[in-house]
Amino acid sequence: MDGNQGDAEDELPSLLWGLDPVFSAYAQLYIKDILQMRESQQVPGIYFYKTHPLFQVDVLGTVVYRKERDDFYCYGVDDSTGVINCLCWKDENLQDLRDSLTGDKDPTGDGFNIEEQLRKLLEAQRISTVVEIGDLLRVRGSLKTSREQREITASLFYKVNDPVMSMQISRMLEMPQLYRDCYDKPFHVPSTELSASSTDPSSFQCILAQAVYILKEFLKEKEVTRFRPYDVEYLLHPLIQQPSTDTSEEQEPGSLQSTVPSQIRNLLKETLKILQVEGEIFRKVLSQDEVYNVTEHDKDLLAAICDILREDCKVEKYAEKGCHVLHILSSVRQRYSRNLNKEALDVVLKFLECNSEIISTSDAHYTIL
Amino acid sequence: MLPAAAVFHFPWEISSELVTDGASIRTFGRLSKYLPEESKAIITSHHASVEYQVAVKTTFVEPFAPIIGAQYTVLGEIEKSEGDGEVVVHARVFNCVDGVDVALLQKAVNEQRKFFRERDGEAGTH
């Protein structure tokens, strides 16, 4: 396993490929480069141009080879740097449709005949997909290697009408710029402050997701109603490895406190931020004392919302349809906490509805049961 | 089997040592003469106030309707004869592109060459 680790390490882990915009685009590469790219060791069918993982390309070139088979064409496309085979499937549906349309020509010949127009459209489509040697062809598709030969399986292909070479020239002028601005620039995984200090750039997102999960589970299991950050900080300790713990002898609690890396506090801060955005927790009052209420376990909040609904649903205006979410939000902000966000309200309403205390009458209206 | 890639060359480079016998190339020029009985066409172009002629063998692209005086692009293989050193491009593709902006085309070819020179130079130094 150690033998090929060198190469595999050059590759970005496949989990992060989606972060590279080149991955989900049709890369406009020189055919020479397409033929020389190295295939991924993790996933066959994915290729690397420098550090960019990709599998879809977009080429424009002269057709120099052509072979027709029963259900597809093979075109050799030459962009003056290389020649690549493009597999272009024939559209059978189109063929059937075309066959069904021929024969019944409109005898009157005047006015707008939709069949006639459709026939013309299909004819235009047919002309642009029938390509002879010497024509200019544009192909978009995914790459594959079959019988040691790299080829493009076209998802889109058409003949380009380029009588004065303007398309070819503009592409030739554009591509060096595209390479300099994009493909030749190494792709860096967007990293946060924390991951910059750790060796693996991928670890932070991973740890953060674990931290959010751990905290959620803890709050649910212990039915925590409110907490302060330092109450839960210890939960995250296992996530951040402390290099000194293995080698050095046991430290006093006091000194351990001071050696807790800022990483843990940072991680906790990010985790709490996510939980707030999701509405799982909220701060009733913004003060020096950083207290977080757990939305679902805040009995006062639940009672306040039930009260609001009970009272307001008696009002004629809301009697039939119930109260709108935004109305509940503004009432609960006046009555309970100015700091409650919409997400937290959604969490409470969902919770109350699960407990059959309230019921939704539409997407955004609730009434008391 | 796929043919080799036809690299862009300017007409004034065709007879030079840069272009070897059998190489696949593409170039351009104005069609000045067509001799159907010999399957031979002559395309001409000007560069630095010198006129350059490129002979094109048209056996693969016949029949075609020649427009004398129009710009053409040719894509094919170089054939150098032993004796008089005459260079002929055996055309696989011979397209009329009258109206092409030749100056811009030259610029585009030069940009592409410059890009590859820079990139390959970079890779060489590392």
Interface residues (C-beta under 8 A of the other chain):
Chain A: I31 K32 T62 V64 Y65 G76 D78 D79 S80 T81 G82 V83 I84 N85 I133 G134 P163 V164 M165 S166 Q168 I169 M172 L173 M175 P176 Y179 R180 D184
Chain B: L2 P3 A4 A5 A6 V7 F8 R26 V61 T73 L75 R92 V93 F94 N95 V97 D98 G99 V100 D101 L104 L105 K107 A108 V109 E111 Q112 K114 F115 R119
